[in-house]
């Protein structure tokens, strides 16, 4: 343009035209008698400079010469240093990014692309499928001399700058850029057919923010995955420091155990803490979650090596669970290495509060340990991070009006507000449909794709855990195709497949916290661990990796023995036992096991099998024929519910002489505060649930003096797994070697230690409950189950001011405590004189011991319920046939998981 003026043919009009044109030029007018040498800008190739030399450097005045770099060149870094920063992208994306940066003639030392246009974020894939415009590509350029860059760039791409910036020139742009946080943005620029936004900063400003977190504007953006297009050794070094600082700050705000998703969300959220756009409807509130949901692998590549290199942190490569040492000493190692700006603010915060003694300042180690041990440290860190981010973010938002112009600023702001409103609307609609219809299949297609983790039909989409799902489906199909399939295993596999299909993050181990939250059982977790171990064995590159995988597989395999947990399995592996066969074959490892564990090991091939109703009836008949005819034996549990495959044989035993009914010792609901009532579980107290079986108590129990010894002497039952005063759990033989379902040939051939030798036959778990005569109805109801129905009925009794347990249905009587005759009539049978007096005395002593009950001026009285129908009627419920007592089916609700058993130990095996 200036050359055109210089070549004007009208000399008379030259002066006024030059004055006007210089006002619109990209640089202030330089002295005409001292022109700048016509040299190409540094960093350009000879081909590019020669091709554009005549077109670019005939302008007057010329761009300013670059001042020599004041920093000594950084020595060459090792080839593998900072390799975690080199995140891969698709070839098409890489070519596009590099072609865009190559179009800029101005020198760029460091360039990277970031945001949803480079790495996918949750919610953008649907826009592409529907043909909508994709997200804008975000770039950041670090240059040595901003005025030099803008001068050349403004000549090459004048449309990238607003009108007033072109009027005032590159010096004006440089001065505006230097205002905190030191970035100039050019948004809504079309290059190579896509819309981009690029920011310009200096290498010095970028490195200072990466090291010290002065503004966190640039450092915060570089906490998230980005694609480096032009690399620089100095920036790569400071970026590695920045990533490590982000990990340290996040660890100080996290508990001792957390998932990798929680870590990534905490790191990604640092730059949004205190951002005013998050308070206003100018930014998607779920942005952090959207970033982490789709960029988990990139986050792990960025941070895994850094995290495991820190002291006190454990993160297995194949696990998403992370553990850290949260002791004050360990946390102080992270705290004192935080960036200077944040550390100074934290120290000042505590000094203003007076939380730390000034005497500790002389002892630096004690000072940081004191701060690290403060429970409020996490809150202080978030507060100070917000203070660092708030000012530069606010300034940059205001500065954006000057750098982008009013039109582009309004367009950019409107897009952000629109995105925020749409996201909030989608979430509200999604929750409304789920709460109203209980079915996510009614969601629109774009919401269904976005929230696929809520979809109960796993076949609609393949999630990140398809390998695990395929393994579980294969295991389930194998079990279904067995001659005698275990329906409980099939159900467990199906429930696990349904739950894991809803998990949106990648599972790296069976110990992941997300599996615990989903209620996945130990057996499924061990199978998932075994799946990953097999993968590790396949990928093992050296002997150490192979041995580590084999050791982990041995720990998983040993936990298949009922009663052996991880700690005991690890102890066995350390002792040299690497599989169950070795444990069975050799006696040298048995000293590590408890009596119960030895019994479970002895019958390991039997106790996990099911029993048919016919076999359960045969066991009942055998027991009846082996004890006194005065005993009444009734099959309960799964048999009474009509199941064709029974996991545990449950028998209720009654005797005319056993009439003592333990009275409840807890207060009625009317004396309890509503909050404590809501929290209180429907369980008996531990003292009632597990009656201690002393030598004296054993002598008074017919179960342990007559029944069990008689069954053992006749070789009907063999081993005792556990026992209480009224319950016996052990092993029963359901078939001899001559029966068709006798021991398999493989079991007979397998070598077994002498201590684990068992007679030929099939063995199952048996539970015998010895119940009082007057508790017959409620005991049979409780032992029949299922657990959810029992839990519901007990809650219903509480709401009516009553108490329901296996010993009876109780109602509170507002009167004086019962005297001896009343206690006798309540607890004993007059026809049994031999037991009436001791029972009455025991009842009175029980009531006398419950001083809290006597203080209320009342006592528990048993409601007469000769039949189960009477219990249902007292609770205003219709009688439910035993074969239909599946509360999940009756209520239409799926069983809540995880839900540990909340009944007494007498209900083992339901």
VEXDREN-467632 format. One record per residue (C-alpha): x, y, z. Coordinates in steps of 0.5 Angstrom, whole numbers. Each point is the difference from the previous one (the first is absolute). Example, Ala and Ser with C-alpha at 12.3 -4.5 7.8 and 13.67 -1.06 7.14 Angstrom:
REM residues 2
- u v w
- 25 -9 16
- 2 7 -2
REM end
This chain:
REM residues 910
- u v w
- 0 0 0
- 6 5 2
- 3 -2 -6
- -6 2 -4
- 0 7 3
- 8 0 -1
- -1 -1 -8
- -6 5 0
- 1 5 -6
- -3 6 3
- 5 3 5
- -4 6 2
- -5 -5 3
- 6 -5 3
- 0 4 7
- -7 -1 2
- -1 -7 -3
- 6 -2 4
- -2 2 7
- -7 -3 -1
- 3 -7 -2
- 5 0 5
- -5 1 5
- -3 -7 -3
- 7 -3 0
- 2 -6 4
- 6 3 3
- 2 7 2
- 4 4 -5
- 7 -1 1
- 6 4 -2
- 0 1 -8
- 7 1 0
- 2 -7 4
- -4 -5 -3
- 0 -7 3
- 4 -6 -4
- -4 -4 -4
- 1 -7 3
- -5 -5 1
- -3 -2 7
- 4 -5 4
- -3 -7 -1
- -2 0 -7
- 3 -4 -5
- 4 3 -6
- -6 -3 -5
- -5 4 4
- 4 6 1
- 2 0 -7
- -7 -1 -3
- -3 6 4
- 5 5 0
- -2 4 -5
- -7 0 2
- 1 1 8
- 6 5 1
- -1 5 -5
- -4 4 5
- 2 6 4
- 1 0 6
- 3 -7 0
- -1 -4 7
- 5 1 5
- 6 -4 1
- 0 -6 5
- 4 2 6
- 5 -6 2
- -3 -5 4
- 2 2 8
- 0 -8 2
- 5 -5 -1
- -2 -5 -5
- -3 -6 4
- 5 -7 0
- -4 -5 -4
- -4 -4 4
- 0 -8 0
- -4 -3 -5
- -5 -3 4
- -1 6 5
- -7 3 0
- -3 -6 -4
- -6 0 3
- -2 7 -3
- 1 -3 -7
- -8 -2 0
- -2 -4 -7
- -5 3 -4
- -3 -3 -7
- 4 1 -6
- -5 4 -3
- -1 5 6
- 8 0 1
- 0 2 -8
- -5 5 1
- 3 4 6
- 7 0 -3
- -2 3 -6
- -4 5 4
- 6 2 4
- 5 0 -7
- -5 5 -3
- 3 5 5
- 6 4 -3
- 1 3 7
- 6 -3 4
- -3 -5 6
- 4 -4 5
- -5 -4 3
- -7 -2 -2
- -5 -5 2
- -8 -1 -1
- -5 -2 5
- -7 0 2
- -6 -4 -3
- 2 1 -7
- 6 -4 1
- -2 -5 6
- -7 -2 0
- -4 2 6
- -7 -3 2
- -6 3 -4
- 4 2 -6
- 0 -6 -4
- -8 0 -1
- 1 7 -3
- 4 -3 -5
- -5 -6 -2
- -5 5 0
- 4 4 -5
- 1 6 4
- 6 4 0
- 5 -3 4
- 4 4 6
- 5 5 -2
- 7 -2 0
- 4 4 6
- 8 1 -1
- 5 4 4
- 6 3 -3
- 6 2 4
- 5 5 -3
- 6 3 2
- -2 7 -2
- -7 2 -1
- 0 6 -3
- 4 -3 -6
- -5 -6 0
- -6 5 -1
- 4 5 -5
- 1 -6 -5
- -7 -4 2
- -4 7 -1
- 3 1 -7
- -1 -8 -2
- -7 0 4
- -3 7 1
- -7 -3 1
- 2 -4 6
- 0 7 4
- -5 5 1
- 0 6 -3
- 3 4 6
- 5 -4 0
- 2 1 -7
- 0 7 1
- 4 0 6
- 5 -5 -2
- 4 -6 3
- 3 4 6
- -7 2 2
- -1 -8 0
- 6 -2 3
- -2 5 6
- -7 -2 1
- 3 -7 -1
- 5 1 6
- -6 1 5
- -1 -6 5
- -1 -6 -2
- 5 2 -6
- -4 -3 -6
- -3 3 -6
- -6 -4 -4
- -2 1 -7
- -7 -4 0
- -5 -3 -6
- 6 0 -5
- -1 -5 -6
- 6 -3 -2
- 0 -7 -5
- -7 0 1
- -1 0 7
- -1 5 6
- 5 1 4
- 2 4 6
- 7 2 2
- 4 3 5
- 7 4 1
- 4 0 6
- 8 0 1
- 4 -5 2
- 2 3 6
- -7 1 2
- -2 -7 -1
- 6 -3 3
- -1 5 6
- -7 -2 1
- 2 -8 -1
- 5 1 6
- -3 5 5
- -8 0 -2
- 0 7 0
- -7 0 -3
- -1 -7 -2
- -3 2 -6
- 5 -3 -5
- 2 -5 5
- -7 -3 1
- -1 -1 -7
- 6 -4 0
- -2 -4 5
- -5 -4 -5
- 2 -4 -6
- 3 4 -6
- 3 -1 -6
- 7 3 -1
- 1 3 -7
- 7 3 1
- 4 -2 6
- 5 4 4
- 5 -3 5
- -1 6 5
- -8 -1 0
- 0 -7 0
- 4 0 6
- -4 5 4
- -6 -4 -2
- 2 -6 3
- 1 4 7
- -7 3 -1
- -3 -7 -1
- 3 -3 6
- -2 6 4
- -7 -1 -2
- 0 -7 2
- 3 2 7
- -6 5 1
- -5 -5 -2
- 3 -5 5
- 0 5 6
- -8 1 -2
- -1 -8 0
- -1 -5 5
- 4 -6 1
- -4 -5 -5
- -3 3 -6
- -1 -2 -8
- 4 3 -6
- -6 4 -2
- 0 4 6
- 7 1 -1
- -1 3 -7
- -6 4 2
- 3 3 6
- 6 2 -5
- -4 2 -6
- -4 4 5
- 6 5 3
- -1 5 -6
- -7 0 1
- 0 2 8
- -2 7 1
- -1 1 -8
- -6 5 0
- -3 -3 -6
- -2 -6 4
- -4 4 5
- -3 3 -6
- -4 -3 -6
- 6 0 -4
- 3 -6 0
- -2 -8 1
- -1 -2 7
- 2 -7 -2
- 6 2 -4
- 5 -3 4
- -4 -7 0
- -1 0 -7
- 8 1 -1
- 2 -5 4
- -6 -5 -2
- 3 0 -7
- 7 1 1
- 2 -5 5
- 5 -4 -4
- 4 7 -1
- 0 2 7
- 3 -6 2
- 5 0 -5
- 2 7 3
- 0 -1 7
- 1 -8 2
- 7 1 -1
- 0 6 5
- -4 -3 5
- 3 -6 1
- 7 4 1
- -3 3 6
- 2 -2 7
- -6 -4 3
- -4 -1 -6
- -2 -6 -3
- -4 -1 -6
- 1 -7 -4
- 0 1 -7
- -6 -5 -1
- -4 3 5
- -4 7 1
- 0 0 7
- 5 4 3
- 3 0 7
- 4 5 4
- 3 2 7
- -4 5 3
- 5 1 6
- 2 7 1
- 7 -2 -1
- -1 -3 -7
- -5 6 -2
- 5 5 2
- 5 -2 -5
- -6 2 -5
- -2 6 3
- 7 3 0
- 2 -1 -7
- -7 3 -2
- 2 6 -5
- 2 7 3
- -6 4 -1
- -5 -5 3
- 5 -2 6
- 1 7 2
- -8 1 0
- -1 -6 4
- 5 2 5
- -3 7 0
- -7 -3 1
- 3 -4 7
- 4 6 2
- -6 5 0
- -4 -5 4
- 5 -1 5
- -1 -8 -1
- 8 -1 0
- 4 2 6
- 6 4 -2
- 5 -4 4
- -1 -5 -6
- 2 5 -5
- 8 -2 2
- -1 -7 -1
- -2 -1 -7
- -2 -7 0
- -4 0 6
- -4 7 -3
- -2 -4 -6
- -2 -6 3
- -4 4 5
- -4 3 -6
- 0 -7 -4
- -4 -3 6
- -5 6 0
- -7 -3 -1
- -2 7 -4
- 6 -1 -5
- -4 -2 -5
- -5 5 0
- 6 5 1
- 3 -2 -7
- -7 0 -3
- -1 7 2
- 7 3 -2
- 0 -4 -7
- -7 4 -1
- 4 7 2
- 5 -2 -5
- -4 -1 -5
- -6 5 1
- 4 7 -2
- 3 -2 -6
- -6 -4 -3
- -4 6 1
- 5 5 -3
- 1 -5 -6
- -8 0 -1
- 0 7 0
- 6 1 -4
- -3 -5 -5
- -5 6 -2
- 6 4 -2
- 4 -6 -4
- -6 -3 -3
- -4 6 -1
- -7 1 2
- -4 -4 -6
- 5 -6 1
- -1 0 8
- -7 0 0
- 0 -6 -5
- 5 -4 5
- -4 2 6
- -7 -2 -3
- 3 -7 -2
- 2 -1 7
- -6 2 3
- -4 -4 -5
- 4 -6 1
- -1 1 8
- -7 0 -1
- -1 -6 -4
- 4 -4 5
- -4 2 6
- -6 -1 -4
- 2 -7 -3
- 2 -2 7
- -7 2 3
- -4 -4 -6
- 5 -6 2
- -2 0 7
- -7 1 -1
- -1 -6 -5
- 4 -4 5
- -4 2 6
- -7 -1 -4
- 1 -6 -4
- 6 -3 3
- 2 -2 -7
- 6 3 -3
- -3 -3 -7
- -5 6 -1
- 6 5 0
- 1 3 -7
- 6 -3 -4
- 5 6 2
- -2 -1 7
- 1 -7 0
- 7 0 -4
- 2 5 5
- -2 -4 7
- 1 -7 -3
- 2 -2 7
- -7 1 2
- -2 -5 -5
- -2 -7 3
- 0 -3 -7
- 8 -1 -1
- -1 -2 -7
- -2 7 -2
- 7 2 0
- 7 -3 1
- 3 4 6
- 8 0 2
- -1 -7 4
- -2 -4 -6
- 6 -5 2
- -3 -1 7
- -7 -1 -2
- 2 -5 -6
- 4 -4 6
- -6 0 4
- -5 -2 -5
- 4 -6 -2
- 1 -2 8
- -8 1 0
- -1 -4 -6
- 5 -6 2
- -4 0 7
- -7 0 -4
- 3 -6 -4
- 2 -4 6
- -4 -7 1
- -2 3 7
- 1 8 -1
- 0 4 6
- -6 5 0
- 4 5 5
- 6 0 -4
- -4 2 -6
- -4 5 3
- 7 3 3
- 3 0 -7
- -7 3 -3
- 0 6 6
- 7 1 -1
- 0 1 -8
- -6 5 1
- 4 4 5
- 6 0 -4
- -3 2 -6
- -2 6 3
- 7 3 2
- 2 5 -4
- 7 0 2
- 6 -5 -2
- 0 -6 6
- 8 -1 1
- -1 -5 6
- -5 -4 4
- 2 4 6
- -3 6 -4
- -4 4 5
- -5 1 -5
- -2 -7 0
- -1 0 8
- -5 6 -1
- -3 -5 -5
- -1 -5 4
- 4 -5 -3
- 2 -6 4
- 7 -3 2
- -1 -6 -5
- -1 5 -6
- 6 4 2
- 4 -6 0
- -2 -2 -7
- 2 7 -2
- 6 0 3
- 2 -7 -3
- -2 3 -7
- 5 6 1
- 5 -5 3
- 0 -4 -6
- 1 6 -5
- 6 2 4
- 3 -7 -1
- -1 1 -7
- 3 6 0
- 6 -1 4
- 6 2 -3
- 5 -3 6
- 1 -5 5
- -2 5 6
- -7 2 -4
- -1 -7 -1
- 1 -2 8
- -4 6 2
- -6 -2 -4
- 1 -7 2
- 0 2 7
- -6 4 0
- -4 -5 -4
- 2 -5 6
- -3 5 5
- -7 0 -4
- 0 -7 -1
- 1 -2 8
- -6 5 1
- -4 -5 -3
- 0 -4 6
- -6 2 5
- 3 4 6
- 6 2 -3
- 1 7 -1
- 5 4 -4
- 5 1 6
- 0 -8 2
- 1 -1 -8
- 6 5 0
- 3 -4 6
- -1 -7 -3
- 4 3 -7
- 5 3 4
- 1 -7 4
- 1 -3 -7
- -7 -3 -2
- -2 3 -6
- -7 -4 -2
- -5 -4 3
- 2 -7 -2
- 7 2 4
- -4 2 6
- -5 -7 0
- 6 -4 -2
- 5 2 6
- -1 1 7
- 6 5 1
- -5 6 -1
- -5 -3 4
- 3 4 6
- -2 6 -3
- -8 -1 0
- -5 0 5
- -4 -6 2
- -6 3 -4
- 4 1 -6
- 3 -7 0
- -7 -3 0
- -2 5 -6
- 6 -3 -4
- -1 -7 2
- -7 1 -3
- 2 5 -6
- -3 -4 -5
- -7 -1 3
- -2 6 4
- -1 4 -6
- -5 -5 -3
- -7 0 0
- -5 -5 3
- -7 -2 -3
- -6 0 4
- 0 -7 0
- 7 -1 3
- -2 5 5
- -6 -4 2
- 4 -6 0
- 5 3 5
- -6 2 4
- -3 -7 1
- 7 -2 2
- 1 5 5
- -8 -2 3
- 2 -7 0
- 6 1 4
- -2 4 6
- -6 0 5
- -7 0 -3
- -2 5 5
- 4 5 -5
- -3 4 -5
- 4 1 -7
- -2 5 -5
- 3 2 -7
- 1 7 0
- 4 5 -4
- 0 -1 -8
- -4 -6 0
- -6 3 3
- 0 5 -5
- 0 -5 -5
- 7 1 -3
- 2 -6 -5
- 8 1 2
- 1 1 7
- 7 3 3
- -1 -2 7
- -4 -5 3
- -4 4 6
- -4 -4 5
- -4 3 6
- 0 -5 6
- -5 0 6
- -1 -3 6
- -5 0 6
- 4 1 5
- 3 6 -3
- -4 6 1
- 4 6 3
- -1 6 -5
- 5 5 1
- -3 7 1
- 2 6 -4
- 5 5 4
- -1 6 -4
- -4 5 1
- -7 1 -4
- 0 5 -6
- -4 5 4
- 6 1 4
- 5 1 -5
- 1 7 -4
- -2 0 -7
- 7 1 -3
- 3 -6 4
- -6 -4 -2
- 1 1 -7
- 7 -2 1
- -1 -6 4
- 1 -7 -4
- -5 -5 1
- 5 -5 4
- 0 -3 7
- 6 2 4
- 6 -3 0
- -1 -3 6
- -6 -3 -2
- 2 -2 -7
- 6 -4 2
- -1 -3 7
- 6 -3 3
- 1 -7 0
- 3 -1 6
- 2 -7 3
- -6 1 5
- -5 2 -5
- 2 -6 -5
- -2 -4 6
- -7 3 0
- -1 0 -7
- -4 -6 -3
- 3 2 -7
- 7 -1 2
- -1 -6 5
- -5 -4 -4
- -1 2 -7
- 7 1 -3
- 3 -6 4
- -5 -5 -3
- 1 3 -7
- 7 0 0
- 1 -7 3
- -5 -3 -5
- 5 4 -5
- -6 4 -3
- 4 7 2
- 7 0 0
- 3 7 1
- -2 6 4
- 2 6 -3
- -4 5 5
- -4 -1 6
- -4 5 5
- -5 -2 5
- -6 -1 -4
- 4 -1 -7
- 4 -5 -3
- 3 0 -7
- 4 -5 -3
- 1 -6 -5
- -5 -5 -2
- 1 -6 -5
- -6 0 -5
- 3 -6 -4
- 5 -6 1
- 5 -3 -5
- -6 -5 -2
- -4 6 -2
- -1 2 -7
- 3 7 2
- 6 -2 4
- 7 2 -1
- 3 2 -6
- 6 -4 -3
- 4 6 -1
- -1 1 8
- 2 -7 1
- 6 1 -4
- 2 7 3
- 6 -1 6
- -3 2 6
- 4 1 7
- -2 -4 6
- -3 5 4
- -5 1 -6
- -2 -7 -2
- -8 -1 0
- -4 -6 -1
- -3 -1 -7
- -7 4 -1
- -3 7 -1
- 0 5 5
- -4 6 1
- -1 6 5
- -5 -1 6
- -3 5 5
- -4 -3 5
- -4 6 4
- -3 -3 7
- -6 5 2
- -4 0 6
- -7 -3 -1
- -4 7 1
- 5 3 -6
- -2 -5 -5
- -4 5 -4
- 4 6 -1
- 6 -5 0
- -2 -3 -6
- -2 6 -3
- 7 3 1
- 3 -6 -2
- -4 -1 -7
- 2 7 -2
- 2 3 -4
- 4 6 3
- -3 6 -3
- -7 -3 2
- 2 -1 7
- 4 7 0
- -7 3 -3
- -4 -3 5
- 4 2 6
- 0 7 -2
- -7 0 -1
- -1 -3 7
- 4 6 3
- -4 5 -3
- -6 -3 3
- 4 0 7
- 1 -7 0
- 6 -5 0
- 1 -6 -5
- 6 -5 1
- 1 -7 -1
- -3 -1 7
- -6 3 -1
- -5 6 -1
- 1 5 6
- -5 6 2
- 2 5 6
- -4 -1 6
- -1 7 4
- 0 -3 7
- 4 -2 5
- 5 -6 -1
- -2 -7 0
- 0 -3 6
- 3 -7 1
- -7 -4 -2
- -1 4 -6
- 7 -1 -2
- -1 -7 1
- -6 0 -4
- 3 4 -6
- 7 -5 0
- -2 -7 2
- -5 -5 -1
- -4 -3 6
- 0 -7 -3
- 8 0 1
- 1 1 7
- 8 -2 0
- 1 6 -4
- -5 5 2
- 3 3 6
- 7 1 -3
- -3 3 -6
- -4 5 5
- 6 1 4
- 4 2 -7
- -6 4 -2
- 0 4 6
- 8 1 0
- -1 2 -7
- -5 6 2
- 4 2 6
- 6 1 -4
- -3 4 -5
- -1 6 5
- -1 5 -6
- -6 -4 -2
- -3 0 8
- 1 8 0
- -5 1 -6
- -5 -3 4
- -2 -6 -5
- 2 -6 -3
- 0 -4 -6
- -6 -5 -1
- 0 -6 -5
- -6 1 -5
- -3 -7 -1
- 1 -2 -7
- -1 -8 -1
- 0 1 -7
- 4 4 -5
- -6 3 -3
- -1 3 7
- 7 4 0
- -2 3 -7
- -7 2 3
- 3 3 6
- 5 4 -5
- -6 2 -5
- 2 -5 -6
- -3 -5 -4
- 3 -7 1
- 6 -2 -5
- 1 -7 -2
- 7 -2 2
- 1 -2 -8
- -1 7 -1
- 4 4 5
- 5 3 -4
- -1 8 2
- 4 2 -6
- -6 -3 -5
- -5 2 5
- 2 7 0
- 2 1 -7
- 7 3 3
- 7 -3 -2
- 4 -2 6
- 4 5 3
- 7 -1 0
- 5 0 4
- -5 -3 5
- 4 -4 6
- -5 -5 4
- -3 4 5
- -3 -6 4
- 3 -4 6
- 5 -6 -2
- -6 -5 1
- -2 2 -7
- 7 -2 -3
- -2 -4 -7
- -6 4 -2
REM end
